[in-house]
Amino acid sequence: QFKLVESGGGLVQPGGALTLSCTAFGFTVDYYTLGWFRQAPGKEREGVSCISDNGGIIDYADSVKGRFIISRDNAKNTVYLQMNSLKPEDTGLYYCAAGLLDEDRVVVATSLFDYTYWGRGTQVTVSS
């Protein structure tokens, strides 16, 4: 069974940090672009960051540039999202996804439908 499992979410105060992890089971991520998305209550799911299969291409949403860092460890079949200087507007359910994308589509604006596998999400709440 192919699946992605996220972990690392939680409650954190504004200005704090969290690191999310997402591990793939049942398939190898070596050839997949991996992305992080988030969805706040009442809002559409939006792209946060993505990283190409070899890590050579990375993109971030403008709202998280300079604060979030995406990385991957193909040997561990895992992608990470290090989130620093968290703000209340970062609150949401964070999903990871895997897709076979051409290099020119490794951008956060790429459609959700270009990703094949999705995790169930991990909740991040930023509140004092």
KEVEX-142394 format. One line per field, with one value per residue: residue in three letters; x, y, z of N, C-alpha, C in turn; residue number from 1. Coordinates in Angstrom, 1 decimal, decimal comma, always signed. Each point is the difference from the previous one (the first is absolute). Last residue first. Layout:
<atoms>
code <- ALA|... $
n.c1 <- X|... $
n.c2 <- Y|... $
n.c3 <- Z|... $
ca.c1 <- X|... $
ca.c2 <- Y|... $
ca.c3 <- Z|... $
c.c1 <- X|... $
c.c2 <- Y|... $
c.c3 <- Z|... $
pos <- NUM|... $
</atoms>
This chain:
<atoms>
code <- SER|SER|VAL|THR|VAL|GLN|THR|GLY|ARG|GLY|TRP|TYR|THR|TYR|ASP|PHE|LEU|SER|THR|ALA|VAL|VAL|VAL|ARG|ASP|GLU|ASP|LEU|LEU|GLY|ALA|ALA|CYS|TYR|TYR|LEU|GLY|THR|ASP|GLU|PRO|LYS|LEU|SER|ASN|MET|GLN|LEU|TYR|VAL|THR|ASN|LYS|ALA|ASN|ASP|ARG|SER|ILE|ILE|PHE|ARG|GLY|LYS|VAL|SER|ASP|ALA|TYR|ASP|ILE|ILE|GLY|GLY|ASN|ASP|SER|ILE|CYS|SER|VAL|GLY|GLU|ARG|GLU|LYS|GLY|PRO|ALA|GLN|ARG|PHE|TRP|GLY|LEU|THR|TYR|TYR|ASP|VAL|THR|PHE|GLY|PHE|ALA|THR|CYS|SER|LEU|THR|LEU|ALA|GLY|GLY|PRO|GLN|VAL|LEU|GLY|GLY|GLY|SER|GLU|VAL|LEU|LYS|PHE|GLN $
n.c1 <- -0,9|+1,0|+0,0|-0,2|-0,4|-0,7|+0,1|-1,3|-0,7|+2,9|+1,2|+1,4|+0,3|+0,6|-1,3|-4,0|+0,0|+2,4|+3,8|+2,7|+4,2|+4,1|+2,4|-0,6|+3,3|+2,5|-3,0|-2,6|-2,9|-1,3|-2,0|-1,1|-1,9|-2,4|-2,6|-3,7|-0,4|+2,0|+2,9|-0,8|+1,5|+5,3|+5,7|+5,1|+2,3|+0,2|+1,4|-0,8|+1,2|+0,1|+1,5|+1,8|+4,6|+3,7|-0,3|-0,7|-1,0|-2,2|-1,5|-1,5|-2,0|-0,1|+1,0|-4,0|-4,8|-3,7|+0,2|+0,5|+3,4|+3,8|+4,4|+3,6|+3,5|-0,7|-1,5|-4,4|-2,5|-3,1|-3,6|-4,1|-4,1|-5,4|-5,4|-5,8|-4,5|-3,5|-2,5|+2,9|+4,9|+4,3|+4,8|+4,8|+4,8|+3,1|+3,6|+1,6|+2,4|+2,7|+1,6|-2,7|-2,3|-3,8|-2,7|-0,1|+2,3|+0,2|+0,9|+0,3|+1,0|+1,1|-0,1|+0,0|-1,3|-2,3|-5,0|-1,8|-1,9|-2,0|-0,2|+2,4|+2,5|-0,6|-2,4|-0,2|-1,6|-0,6|-1,6|+0,0 $
n.c2 <- +32,1|-2,1|-3,0|-5,4|-4,5|-5,6|-4,0|-4,0|-3,5|-1,4|-1,1|-0,7|+1,1|+5,0|+3,6|+2,6|+4,2|+4,1|+3,8|+3,7|+0,1|-2,1|-3,0|-1,2|-0,3|-4,2|-4,4|-3,9|-3,8|-0,5|+0,2|+2,6|+1,8|+3,6|+2,9|+3,6|+4,6|+5,4|+4,0|+4,6|+1,7|-0,2|-1,3|-1,0|-4,1|-5,4|-4,5|-4,9|-4,9|-5,5|-5,4|-4,7|-1,4|+0,7|+4,2|+5,0|+5,8|+5,4|+5,8|+4,6|+5,3|+4,7|+2,9|-0,3|-0,9|+2,1|-0,4|-4,9|-3,6|-4,0|-2,9|-3,9|-3,2|-4,7|-4,3|-0,6|+4,7|+3,5|+4,1|+3,0|+2,1|-0,2|-0,7|-0,8|+2,5|+1,9|-0,1|-1,8|-1,3|-2,7|-1,5|-2,9|-2,0|-3,8|-2,8|-3,2|-4,4|-4,1|-2,6|-2,3|-5,1|-3,7|-2,0|+3,5|+5,1|+4,7|+5,1|+4,4|+5,1|+3,9|+5,1|+4,9|+5,5|+4,3|+0,2|-4,5|-5,2|-5,5|-4,2|-4,2|-3,7|-4,2|-3,2|-3,6|-2,8|-4,4|-4,9|-5,6 $
n.c3 <- +21,1|-5,2|-4,8|-2,0|-3,5|-1,5|-3,9|-4,2|-3,6|-4,6|-5,4|-5,8|-4,7|-2,6|-2,9|+1,0|+2,4|-2,5|-0,4|+1,7|+2,3|-2,7|-3,6|-4,6|-3,6|-0,2|-0,5|+2,7|+3,2|+5,4|+5,6|+5,3|+5,4|+3,8|+4,4|+2,5|+3,0|+1,4|-0,2|+1,3|+4,2|+0,3|+0,5|-0,4|-1,8|-1,9|-3,4|-2,4|-3,0|-2,1|-1,5|-0,8|+0,8|-2,7|-2,3|+1,9|+0,0|+0,9|+0,8|+3,0|+1,8|+0,8|-3,8|-3,4|-0,2|-2,5|-4,8|-1,9|-2,1|-2,4|-2,6|-2,5|-0,1|+2,1|-2,0|-1,7|+0,6|+2,8|+2,6|+3,1|+1,3|-2,1|+0,8|+0,7|+1,6|+3,8|+4,2|+3,9|-1,4|-2,3|-3,0|-2,2|-2,6|-3,1|-3,8|-4,6|-2,0|-0,8|+3,9|+3,7|+1,0|+2,2|+3,4|+4,0|+1,9|+3,2|+2,5|+4,0|+2,6|+3,9|+2,8|+3,5|+1,8|+0,5|+1,6|+2,2|-0,1|-0,5|-3,7|-3,7|-2,2|-3,8|-4,5|-4,4|-4,9|-3,8|-3,0|+0,1 $
ca.c1 <- +0,6|-0,8|+0,9|-0,8|+0,9|-0,5|+0,3|+0,2|-1,2|-0,2|-0,2|-0,2|-0,6|+0,6|+1,3|-0,3|-0,1|-1,3|-0,5|-1,3|-1,1|-0,3|+0,4|-1,2|-0,6|+0,7|+1,1|-0,1|+1,1|-0,5|+1,0|-0,4|+1,0|+0,1|+1,1|+0,4|-0,7|-0,9|+0,5|-0,6|-1,4|-1,0|-1,3|-0,7|+0,5|-0,8|+0,4|-0,3|-0,2|+0,1|-0,6|-1,3|-1,0|+0,4|-0,5|+1,0|-0,4|+1,1|-0,4|+1,1|-0,1|-0,4|+0,9|+1,4|+0,9|-0,4|+0,5|-1,0|-0,8|-0,8|-0,8|-1,0|+0,6|+0,2|+1,4|+0,4|+0,1|+1,4|+0,2|+1,4|+0,9|+1,3|+1,0|+1,3|+0,5|+0,8|-0,7|-1,5|-0,6|-1,3|-0,7|-1,2|-0,7|-0,6|-0,8|+0,0|-1,2|-0,3|+1,2|-0,2|+1,2|+0,7|-0,5|-0,1|-0,8|+0,7|-1,0|+0,6|-0,9|+0,5|-0,4|+0,4|+0,6|+1,5|+0,6|-0,3|+1,2|-0,3|-0,3|-0,8|+0,7|+0,1|+0,6|-0,4|+0,9|-0,5|+0,8|-0,8 $
ca.c2 <- +0,3|+0,8|+1,0|+1,2|+1,0|+1,4|+0,2|+1,3|+0,4|-0,5|+1,0|-0,6|-1,3|-0,8|-0,5|-1,2|-1,1|-0,5|-1,2|+0,3|-0,1|+1,3|-0,1|+0,0|+1,4|+1,0|+0,6|+1,3|+0,0|+0,0|-0,5|-0,7|-0,2|-1,3|-0,1|-1,4|-0,8|-1,1|-1,3|-0,3|-0,6|+1,1|-0,3|+1,3|+0,9|+1,2|+0,7|+1,4|+0,7|+1,4|+1,0|+0,1|-0,2|-1,2|-1,1|-1,1|-1,4|-0,8|-1,4|-0,7|-1,4|-0,5|+0,5|+0,2|-0,7|+0,2|+1,2|+1,0|+0,4|+1,2|+0,2|+1,1|+1,1|+1,2|+0,0|-1,4|-1,0|-0,3|-1,3|-0,2|+0,7|-0,5|+0,8|-0,5|-1,0|+0,5|+0,8|-0,1|+0,6|+0,5|+0,3|+0,9|+0,3|+1,3|-0,1|+1,3|+0,8|+0,7|+0,5|+1,4|+0,8|+0,5|-0,8|-1,5|-0,8|-1,2|-0,8|-1,1|-1,0|-0,7|-1,4|-0,8|-1,3|+0,1|+0,8|+1,5|+0,8|+1,3|+0,3|+1,2|+1,2|+0,1|+1,2|+0,3|+0,9|+1,1|+1,3|+1,2 $
ca.c3 <- +1,3|+0,9|+0,6|+0,6|+0,5|+0,3|+1,4|+0,5|+0,7|+1,4|+1,1|+1,3|+0,0|+1,0|-0,5|-0,8|+1,0|+0,4|-0,7|-0,7|+1,0|+0,5|+1,4|+0,8|-0,1|+0,7|-0,8|-0,7|-1,1|-1,4|-0,9|-1,3|-1,0|-0,7|-0,9|-0,2|-0,9|+0,6|-0,5|-1,4|+0,1|+0,2|-0,3|+0,2|+1,0|+0,0|+1,2|-0,1|+1,2|-0,3|+0,8|-0,6|+1,0|+0,6|-0,7|+0,2|-0,1|-0,3|-0,4|-0,8|-0,1|+1,3|+1,0|-0,4|+0,9|+1,4|+0,4|-0,1|+1,2|-0,1|+1,2|-0,2|-0,7|+0,9|+0,5|+0,4|-1,1|-0,2|-0,7|-0,5|+0,9|+0,0|-0,8|+0,3|-0,9|-1,2|-0,9|+0,0|+1,2|-0,2|+1,2|-0,2|+1,3|+0,3|+1,3|+0,6|+0,2|-1,3|-0,8|-0,5|+0,2|-1,2|-1,1|+0,2|-1,0|-0,5|-0,8|-0,8|-0,4|-1,2|-0,1|-1,1|+0,3|+0,0|-1,1|+0,2|+0,2|+0,4|+1,4|+0,3|+0,5|+1,5|+0,6|+1,4|+0,6|+0,9|-0,1|+0,0 $
c.c1 <- -1,1|+0,6|-0,8|+1,0|-0,9|+1,1|-0,3|+0,4|+0,1|-1,3|+0,0|-0,1|-0,4|-0,8|+0,7|+1,2|-0,1|+0,1|-1,2|-0,5|-1,3|-1,2|-0,1|+0,3|-1,3|-0,7|+0,6|+1,2|-0,2|+1,2|-0,5|+1,2|-0,5|+1,3|+0,1|+1,0|+0,4|-0,7|-0,8|+0,7|-0,6|-1,4|-1,0|-1,4|-0,8|+0,4|-0,7|+0,3|-0,4|-0,3|+0,3|-0,8|-1,4|-1,0|+0,3|-0,5|+1,2|-0,5|+1,3|-0,5|+1,1|-0,1|-0,3|+0,8|+1,4|+1,0|-0,2|+0,6|-1,1|-0,8|-0,8|-0,9|-0,9|+0,6|+0,3|+1,4|+0,6|+0,1|+1,5|+0,0|+1,4|+0,9|+1,4|+1,0|+1,4|+0,4|+0,8|-0,6|-1,5|-0,5|-1,4|-0,6|-1,1|-0,6|-0,4|-0,9|+0,4|-1,1|-0,3|+1,1|-0,2|+1,2|+0,6|-0,5|+0,2|-0,9|+0,8|-1,1|+0,8|-0,9|+0,7|-0,5|+0,3|+0,7|+1,5|+0,6|-0,4|+1,3|-0,4|-0,3|-0,8|+0,7|+0,0|+0,7|-0,5|+1,1|-0,6|+0,9 $
c.c2 <- -0,4|+0,2|+1,0|+0,9|+1,1|+0,8|+1,5|+0,0|+1,3|+0,5|-0,7|+1,2|-0,5|-1,3|-1,0|-0,6|-1,3|-1,2|-0,5|-1,2|+0,2|-0,1|+1,4|-0,1|+0,1|+1,4|+1,2|+0,3|+1,2|-0,1|-0,1|-0,3|-0,8|-0,1|-1,4|-0,2|-1,5|-0,7|-1,2|-1,2|-0,3|-0,7|+1,1|-0,1|+1,2|+0,9|+1,4|+0,7|+1,5|+0,7|+1,4|+1,1|+0,1|-0,4|-1,4|-1,2|-0,9|-1,5|-0,8|-1,4|-0,6|-1,6|-0,5|+0,6|+0,1|-0,7|+0,2|+1,3|+1,0|+0,2|+1,3|+0,1|+1,2|+1,2|+1,2|+0,0|-1,3|-1,1|-0,1|-1,3|-0,1|+0,8|-0,6|+0,7|-0,5|-1,2|+0,5|+1,0|-0,2|+0,5|+0,5|+0,2|+1,0|+0,0|+1,5|-0,1|+1,4|+0,9|+0,8|+0,5|+1,4|+0,8|+0,5|-0,6|-1,5|-0,7|-1,2|-0,7|-1,1|-1,1|-0,6|-1,4|-0,7|-1,3|+0,3|+0,7|+1,5|+0,8|+1,4|+0,2|+1,2|+1,3|-0,1|+1,2|+0,3|+0,9|+1,0|+1,2 $
c.c3 <- +1,1|+1,3|+0,7|+0,6|+0,5|+0,6|+0,4|+1,5|+0,7|+0,6|+1,4|+1,1|+1,4|+0,2|+1,0|-0,7|-0,8|+1,0|+0,6|-0,8|-0,7|+0,9|+0,6|+1,5|+0,8|+0,0|+0,8|-0,8|-0,8|-1,0|-1,4|-0,8|-1,2|-0,8|-0,6|-1,1|+0,0|-1,2|+0,5|-0,6|-1,3|+0,1|+0,3|-0,4|+0,0|+1,2|-0,1|+1,3|-0,3|+1,3|-0,5|+0,7|-0,6|+1,1|+0,6|-0,7|+0,2|-0,1|-0,3|-0,3|-0,9|+0,0|+1,4|+1,1|-0,3|+1,0|+1,5|+0,6|-0,3|+1,3|-0,2|+1,2|-0,3|-0,7|+0,9|+0,5|+0,5|-1,1|-0,3|-0,7|-0,5|+0,9|+0,1|-0,9|+0,3|-0,8|-1,2|-0,9|+0,0|+1,3|-0,3|+1,4|-0,4|+1,4|+0,4|+1,2|+0,5|+0,1|-1,2|-0,9|-0,6|+0,3|-1,4|-1,3|+0,3|-0,9|-0,6|-0,7|-0,8|-0,3|-1,3|+0,1|-1,3|+0,3|+0,2|-1,2|+0,1|+0,4|+0,2|+1,5|+0,2|+0,3|+1,5|+0,6|+1,4|+0,5|+0,9|+0,0 $
pos <- 128|127|126|125|124|123|122|121|120|119|118|117|116|115|114|113|112|111|110|109|108|107|106|105|104|103|102|101|100|99|98|97|96|95|94|93|92|91|90|89|88|87|86|85|84|83|82|81|80|79|78|77|76|75|74|73|72|71|70|69|68|67|66|65|64|63|62|61|60|59|58|57|56|55|54|53|52|51|50|49|48|47|46|45|44|43|42|41|40|39|38|37|36|35|34|33|32|31|30|29|28|27|26|25|24|23|22|21|20|19|18|17|16|15|14|13|12|11|10|9|8|7|6|5|4|3|2|1 $
</atoms>
